Amino acid sequence: FKFDLIVFKNASIKTLMRFLTLCVLLTALLLFFSSSSTAFENTEYRVYGEDVEAVDRDAAVFEVPEPQDSDDEVPAVAIDDFQSIFRSLFDIPKVFDVDQGRSWWKGPNVCVDRNETETADGSGSDDLIQPFLFNMNSSVCSSSLHEYSCIQMFKSRSGTKTVRKTYRCCFGSSRRTMWSECERVELRSVPETLSELGAAEFAKLIGEWRTLDENDTSNANVTIFAPDDETLKRFALQMFELNKVEVAIENLRKKRRRRDLSNAISTPQLVQNHIVDQLNLIEDSTDSPVSFKSRFNGSVIRIGSCGAIRTANCVPITSPNNYARNAVIHRINGVIKPAIRSAIQVLQNSPEVSMFYEILKQNNLLESLESVEPTFTLFVPDNNAIMKLDTKVRQSLIDGNSCALDMLQQHMVAGEELCSCQMNRVRTKNGQSLRFGKINGTLVVNGHAKVVESDVPATDAVLHRIDEVLNAESLLNAYQTIEQDESMQQFNSLLQEDVEFVQELQSGPQNWTVFVPSNPVLESHRQLNLTISVRNHFVKGMLKPCSMNNGDMLETRANKSVMLQQLRWLDRAAHSINCARLTAFNSEKVCGSNIYRIDRILEPVESNVLQVLRNGSNFRLFSKIVEGTKFETKFAGGDDWFGTVLAFSDSVLEDMFDSRRLGELLEDKVVAEQWLSNLVLRDAICCSSIESNLLSFGDSRTESGKLMRLRRDFLEHSVYFGNYRANRCDLVATNGIVHGVRYEPNFRLDPKFGNFALWFI
């Protein structure tokens, strides 16, 4: 290793020594505080009303020293300890502390909850096995407005003990600011507290329907999520018009009319849905999801967040943690909808989305919703959205013959329950991106699908009803995509001429990989009256780029073979098929199939390399040089050989060599093999895969082991294999590729530059 000593001009040796001494002292102090930490008391405190009951637990297996005084000490390495160390060293005043020597969790009216878990190490205590294992303690602390929590770990030879100690204000006490201690608050009755919080209408509902008295809560603790007055009145008016709730708001009673309320929720049920047994504080933040069950049929209330604001079933909590006698009240800016049904049951009982439910049912996808763990968000297209789909697509979805699974996954966000207030950009279960925005105050998904009804809670999900199907074009199969895409118009015209194959595509299963040439390429071939086989561009099965391997032979619908090629350029790969380069991928927009754009017509591959050389009139001399060498067997398909041949035409050979040298190559096969070994590459490389770039990204080794550089110049776009310029490219065979080349001795490249050589043309 090489170490460089950096010397600062203005720093003296004395100053450096002082700095090092200070670092040593700080380290010693930290070690001292860590080793002298005080263990937690083995006591758990539970809150019942205004009393605090102490419950003794079993004796700990680990021997932890008892505290020396009655005060609860903060675990070692706490934030306050670091502050005291630095303040004592540098004489920094405690500007932000409530008390110049005490944090709020050391003050009055603080209750402590202690949980302990033990894990056996299983490694035993044999000193011969673990001679260097020491007892170690560590702790991590976090703080919020209502809670201070520390997790301390004691590790020894016999195992690990984890102790979590949580400090909270006792019932009837509260911290109003981050700089205050737990102060006693005046506990009033529930109606009085609700009125002070601006929820007098909800207090009237509780009193009128005797919601609390029926459960004898005079000695029981409850948590109340109380809608404020304006919100409750607005909700009552809306539900009255929709006949979904029997309103009991005073100024609405005169307008009450009897209608069909078979699906309605009564006022007592509405009140019960906002009451939870036991006292539950809303923390500022939490690492794990928190949920409660209300008194209305165990309806689930999930606590989430929209930025810095906490929510209950997506309803903002505007004033959390307000104490009353035997109650904690959280004022909310909305009415919590009951979550007593699963997502499937919500869909089944919602006539507005009946078509979406039938599609899932006909395609046996209801079980897919039940198996999602733990929760999910579902954007549900309503009936109007389904009716906007193409008639054939809609009917195939309803009949169970299309990509209903893709449709479900592109409307689902697994593992998260997203409220309308917290949506930014997410990915669906099938990896597609959803973007959110607002148009005239309405939440919009992907710029066009409006959220008609948001934040519908279920026991396992949050549902949002939308008026358009997301990425509807991805529900088209391969034939429908080709039929509707203008950039494939020429290919579609060619396809329509094969009536029998069109009927097969329309009636049979959609599981194709389609290679579509561009419109200009097809137009030029038609003008030359060249025969084009459209079936030769269809391969059975879905072929993805990640599964394309160099040299793979694929059988087309025309019962012919085409060959895949792959040339890797640093962090990416250039793919081609029969040396027709893949220029675009449409696989994300096609249901059940993959469509790739290519830059030339696909012709079937039927000859091996040797046959290509012999059948080509320009390679007569080159094929004779190959005869009698080991390459004759390789080129004929033997030895599992697969690669590239750089072949010279007759005219090029006659220009390069005189008659004596050419005769030597034709007669002496040892010399011929040595010469050919520098013209045969171990990889199948197409000219179409080699890009124009200042950096030489590609290379390949010849059969002789030499490294050959691959490049395409900027001016003429000619392809070079080392010092050989290609003048006839991409003669595809069943076991390799042949390129006609000529030698250009003026081109030189020092091999030491490797893959990052600069080309200045």
NUBAVO-351578 format. One record per residue (C-alpha): residue in one letter; x, y, z. Coordinates in steps of 0.2 Angstrom, whole numbers, plus 2048, in hexadecimal, padded with zeros to 3 digits. Each point is the difference from the previous one (the first is absolute). Layout:
AXYZ;...
***
This chain:
F800800800;K8058127FC;F7FD80D80D;D8028137FC;L80380C80E;I7F78107FE;V80880F809;F7F6810802;K80B8107FF;N7F880980E;A7FF7F280D;S80D7FE80D;I8057F0808;K7FA806811;T7EE8047F9;L8007EE7F8;M8057F8811;R7F280A809;F7F37FA7F3;L8067EE802;T7FF801813;L7EE8077FF;C7FB7F17F5;V8077F480C;L7F780880F;L7F08007F7;T8027EE7FB;A8047FB812;L7F080A807;L7F57F77F3;L8077EF806;F7FD805812;F7EE8057FD;S7FD7F07F6;S8077F480D;S7F780880F;S7EE8007F9;T7F27FC80C;A7F57F17FC;F7ED8027FE;E7F47FC80E;N7F77F07FD;T7EF808802;E7F28037F3;Y7F480E803;R7EE8007FA;V7F480F800;Y7EE7FE806;G7F7810801;E80A80C80B;D8097F280A;V8117F87FC;E8017ED804;A8127F8802;V8017EE7FA;D80F7F6805;R8077F47F2;D80A7F0802;A812802806;A80C8037F1;V80C7F27FB;F80E80D7FE;E80880880F;V7FE8127FE;P80680C80E;E7F2809809;P7FE8137FF;Q80880980E;D7F380D802;S7ED8017FD;D80180B7F1;D7FE7F87EF;E8108027F7;V8018027ED;P8097F17F7;A8128027FB;V8058097F1;A7F080B800;I7FF8107F7;D80080A811;D8107F8805;F8098067F1;Q7F9811803;S806800812;I8127FA7FA;F80280E7F3;R7F880D80B;S80C7FC80F;L80F8017F4;F7FC80F7F6;D7F580980D;I7F18017F5;P7F0806809;K7F07F57FF;V7F680D7F7;F7F27F47FA;D7FE7F5810;V7F080280A;D80A7FE810;Q812804800;G8047EE806;R7F17F57FB;S7F77FA7F1;W7ED7FE7FF;W8007ED802;K809803811;G7F380C806;P7F07FD809;N7F07F87F9;V80A7F37F5;C7FB7EE7FF;V80C7F37FA;D7FC7F07F6;R80E7F2800;N8007F17F4;E80D7F3800;T8057F27F4;E80E7F3801;T8087F77F3;A80B7F1803;D8118007F7;G8017ED7FF;S8138017FE;G8037FB812;S80D80780C;D80F7F67FD;D80F80B802;L80A7F57F4;I7F38047F2;Q7FD812804;P810807809;F7FE8127FA;L7ED802803;F7FC80F80C;N7F0806807;M7FA80F7F6;N7F280D803;S7F980C7F3;S7F180B7FF;V7F680B7F4;C7F480D805;S7F280A7F6;S7F580E805;S7F08087FB;L7F380C808;H7F77F380A;E80D7F2802;Y8127FD804;S8067EE7FC;C8107F7803;I8057EF7FA;Q80F7F880A;M8097F07FB;F80A7F580C;K80A7F37F8;S80A7F3809;R8057EE7FD;S7EF7F8804;G7F780B7F4;T7F88127FD;K7F480980A;T7F680F7F9;V7F780C80B;R7F580E7F9;K7FC80E80C;T7F380C7FB;Y7FC811809;R7EF8087FE;C7F680D809;C7F47F780C;F7EE8017FD;G7F9812804;S8118077FC;S8068077EF;R80E8097F8;R7FA80F7F5;T8118057F9;M8117F77FD;W80780B80E;S7F37FD80D;E7FF7F280D;C7F17F4804;E7F480C808;R7EF7FB808;V7F18057F6;E7EE803807;L7F67F07FC;R7EE8047FB;S7F27F67FA;V8007F97EE;P7F280C7FA;E80980F808;T8107FB7F8;L7F87FD7EF;S7F7811800;E811809804;L8077F77F1;G7F38067F4;A7F77EF7FF;A7F080480A;E7F57F87F3;F8097EF802;A7FE802813;K7ED8027FD;L8007F07F6;I8097F780E;G7F380780D;E7F17FD7F6;W8047EE7FB;R8087FC811;T80E7F87F7;L80C80080F;D7F37FD80E;E7FB7F07F7;N8117F9802;D802806812;T80F80B7FD;S800809811;N80E7F5805;A8077FB7EE;N80D8097F5;V7FB8057EE;T8088097F2;I7F580B7F5;F8038067EF;A7F480F800;P7FC8097EF;D7FF813802;D7EF8097FE;E8028067EE;T8067F07FA;L7F27F6808;K7F280B7F9;R8078007EF;F8017ED801;A7EF7FE806;L7F980B7F2;Q8097F57F3;M7FA7F0808;F7EE806802;E7FF8037ED;L8087EF7FC;N7F57F780D;K8107F8807;V7FE805812;E7F280480C;V805812805;A7FD807812;I8078117FE;E7F480C808;N7FE80C7F2;L7FC7F17F4;R7F37F7809;K7F280B7F9;K8057FB7EE;R8027ED804;R7F57F57F5;R7FE7ED800;R8087F87F1;D8087EF7FC;L80E7FF80D;S8047ED7FE;N8128057FD;A80180E80C;I80B802810;S7F680680F;T80580E80B;P8057F580F;Q80A7F57F4;L8098107F9;V804806812;Q8067EE805;N80C8007F1;H80980F808;I8027F8811;V80F7F4804;D8027F7811;Q80F80580B;L80A80F7FF;N80A8027F0;L80C80F7FD;I8058057EF;E8138017FE;D80880C7F5;S8087F27F6;T8027ED800;D80A7F37F7;S7F27F47FF;P7EE8027FB;V7F480380E;S7ED7FB800;F7F27FF80C;K7EF7F8800;S7F180A803;R7F07FB80A;F7F67FF7EF;N8037EE7FB;G812801803;S80280D7F2;V8138037FD;I807811802;R8128027F9;I80B80D805;G80A8087F2;S8088107FB;C7FF80E7F3;G810809802;A801806811;I7ED7FD804;R7FA7F0807;T7F17F87F9;A7F37F3805;N7F97F67F1;C80780E7F5;V7F680E80A;P80C80D807;I802801813;T800813803;S8027FF813;P8077F0808;N8017FA812;N7F480A809;Y7FC7FA812;A7EF7FE808;R7FA7F580E;N8037EE7FB;A8038057EE;V80C8067F3;I7F880B7F2;H8088037EF;R7F780D7F6;I7FF7FC7EE;N7FB80A7F0;G7F47F37F9;V7F67F1803;I8087EF801;K7F87F47F4;P7FD7EE807;A80D7F37FB;I7F77F0804;R8017F87EF;S80F7F97F6;A8048087EF;I7F77F27F7;Q7F180380B;V8008127FC;L8017FD7ED;Q7F27F3801;N7F580C809;S8038107F6;P7F58017F0;E80B80E7F9;V80F7F37FD;S7F67F07FC;M8087FE7EF;F811800808;Y7FB7F380D;E7F97F57F2;I8108017F6;L80A7FA810;K7F37F3803;Q8007F97EE;N8137FF800;N8017F8811;L80A80F807;L7F6802810;E80C7F5809;S80F80B7FA;L7F880E80B;E7FF7F580F;S8127FB7FF;V807811800;E80A803810;P7FF80A80A;T7F680E7F8;F7FE8097F0;T7F980E7F6;L7F47FD7F2;F7FA80C7F2;V7EF7FA7FB;P7FA8047EE;D7ED803801;N7F37FA7F4;N80280F7F5;A8127FE7FF;I7FE7EE7FA;M7F38057F3;K80D80C7F9;L80B7F17FB;D8017F97EE;T7F17F47FE;K80A7F17FC;V80C80380E;R7F180380C;Q7F87F07FB;S8107F6801;L802806812;I7EF7FC805;D8017EF7F7;G8107FC809;N80A7FF7F0;S80C80F802;C80D80780C;A7F580380F;L80F7FC80C;D80B80E7F7;M7F180C802;L7FE7FC813;Q813801803;Q8018117F7;H7F380780C;M8077F9810;V80E80780B;A8057F180C;G806803812;E7FA812802;E7F0808804;L8018117F7;C7F380D805;S7FC80D7F3;C80A80E80A;Q8107F67FF;M8017FB7EE;N80F8067F6;R8087F37F5;V7FF7ED803;R8027F07F6;T7F37F37FE;K8017ED803;N8067FD7EE;G80D80E801;Q7F780E7F6;S802811807;L7F080A806;R801813800;F7F480C809;G7FB8117FE;K7F180C802;I7F58077F2;N7F380D806;G8027F9812;T7FD7EE7FB;L80D7F3803;V8057F87EF;V80B7F17FD;N80C7FF7F1;G7F98117FA;H7EE7F97FA;A7F87F580D;K7F680A80C;V7FE7F9812;V7ED800802;E7FF7F9812;S81080080B;D8057F8810;V7F37F1801;P8077F680F;A7FF7ED800;T8077F480D;D80F7FC7F5;A80180F7F4;V7FC8117FB;L7F68027F0;H7FF80F7F4;R7F28007F2;I8068087EF;D7F78047F0;E80D7F87F4;V80A7F07FE;L812803803;N80B7FC7F1;A7F27FA7F6;E80B7FD7F1;S8097F280A;L7F07F67FF;L8017FE7ED;N8077F07FA;A80E7FF7F3;Y7F48007F1;Q7F580E807;T81080A803;I8077FD7EE;E7EE8057FA;Q7FF810809;D8128067FF;E80380C7F2;S8137FC800;M7FC7EE7FC;Q7F48047F2;Q80A7F87F2;F8037F080B;N7ED800803;S7FC8017EE;L80C7F17FD;L7F87F780E;Q7EE8027F9;E8057F77F0;D8027F080A;V7EE7FD805;E8037EF808;F80D80780B;V7F680F805;Q7F27F4806;E80C7F780A;L80680F809;Q7EF806804;S7F97F0806;G80F7F7808;P80A804810;Q80B8107FF;N8117FA804;W80C8077F3;T8108097FD;V7FE80B7F1;F80F8087F6;V7F880F7F6;P80B8087F2;S7FD8137FE;N7F48077F3;P80E8077F4;V8097EF800;L7F07F77FB;E7FC80D7F3;S8117FE7F8;H7FE7ED7FF;R7EF8017F9;Q80680C7F2;L80D7F37FB;N7F27F3800;L80A7F580D;T7F67F2809;I7FE804812;S7FA7F280C;V7F680880E;R8007F080A;N813800800;H7FF80F80C;F7F57F780D;V8087F580D;K7F67F680C;G802805813;M805810808;L8128047FE;K80780D80C;P8118097FD;C8077F9810;S7FD7EE7F9;M8098037EF;N8107F77FE;N80D8017F2;G7FD7F27F4;D7EF7FB805;M7F67F87F2;L7ED805800;E7F37F77F5;T7F380C7F8;R7EE7FD7FC;A8067FC7EE;N8097F1807;K8118087FC;S80F80580B;V806811805;M81080380A;L80280C80F;Q81080A802;Q80680A80F;L80F80C801;R804807811;W805812801;L807804812;D7F080180A;R7F37FC7F3;A7FE7F47F1;A7FB8027EE;H7F47F37FA;S7FC7FA7EF;I7F77F27F7;N8077FA7F0;C80B810801;A7F080B800;R80280B80E;L7F380280D;T7FC813801;A7F180180B;F7F77F680D;N7ED801802;S7FF7F180C;E7F980B80F;K7F18067F5;V7FB7EF7F9;C7F57F3809;G8077EE800;S80D8047F3;N8108097FC;I80280B7F1;Y8128067FA;R80480C7F2;I80E7FB7F4;D8098097F2;R7FE7F27F2;I7F67F27F9;L8037EF808;E8057F27F4;P8017EE806;V8117F8804;E8037F07F7;S8137FE7FC;N80F7FE80B;V81080B7FE;L8087F47F4;Q7F18007F5;V7FF813800;L8128017FA;R7FE7F37F3;N7F08077F9;G8068117FF;S8088047EF;N80C80C808;F8087F480C;R8067F37F5;L813801804;F7FD803812;S7F57F0802;K80E7F67F7;I80D80780D;V7F47F980E;E7FF7EF7F8;G80B7F3808;T80280B810;K7F97FD811;F7F480F7FC;E7F77F67F3;T7F97F580D;K7FC80F80C;F7F78097F2;A7F67F17FB;G7F8800811;G80C7F4809;D809802811;D7F180B806;W80980F7F9;F7F78117FF;G8088107FB;T80480D7F2;V80A7FE7F0;L80980E7F8;A8017FA7EE;F8098087F1;S7F88017EF;D80A7F97F1;S8048117F9;V806806812;L80B7F0801;E8088037EF;D804812804;M8077FB811;F80C7F27FB;D80A7FB7F1;S7FE7EF7F8;R80E7F880B;R7F9805810;L7EE7FC7FB;G8067EF7FA;E8087FD811;L7F0803809;L7F67F47F4;E80D7F2801;D808801812;K7F27FD80C;V80B804810;V8038117F9;A7EE8027FB;E7FA7FB812;Q80C80D808;W7FA80D7F4;L7ED7FC802;S802800813;N802813800;L7F08027F5;V7F57F580B;L7F880880F;R7F97F680F;D7F080A801;A7F28037F4;I8008127FD;C7F580A7F4;C8058107F8;S7EF807805;S8057FE812;I81080B7FF;E7FD812804;S8088107FC;N80980780F;L810809805;L8037F180C;S8047EF7F9;F7F37F780A;G8017EF7F8;D80E7F37FD;S8017ED7FD;R80D7F37FF;T8057F77F1;E8047ED7FF;S812804802;G7FD809810;K8038127FA;L7F580E806;M7F78087F1;R7F8811802;L7EE8047FA;R7FB8127FA;R7F680A7F4;D8078107FA;F7F6811800;L8028067EF;E7FD7F17F5;H7F77F580D;S80B7F27FA;V8037F180C;Y8117FA804;F8067F0808;G812805805;N8088057F0;Y7F37F87F5;R7F280A7F9;A7F07F87FC;N7F98027EE;R7F27F3801;C7F87FD811;D7F57F4809;L7FF7F07F6;V7F77F680E;A8027ED801;T7FA7F380C;N8107FF809;G8088127FE;I8018107F6;V80B8037F0;H8068127FC;G8098047F0;V80F80B804;R80F8087F9;Y811804808;E804812804;P813801806;N7FF813803;F7F67FD80F;R80A7FD810;L7FB7FE812;D80B7FD80F;P7F87F180A;K805808811;F7F280C7FF;G7F37F2803;N7EE8037FF;F801813803;A80B8057F1;L7FB8107F8;W7FD8017ED;F8048107F7;I7FA7FE7EE;
***
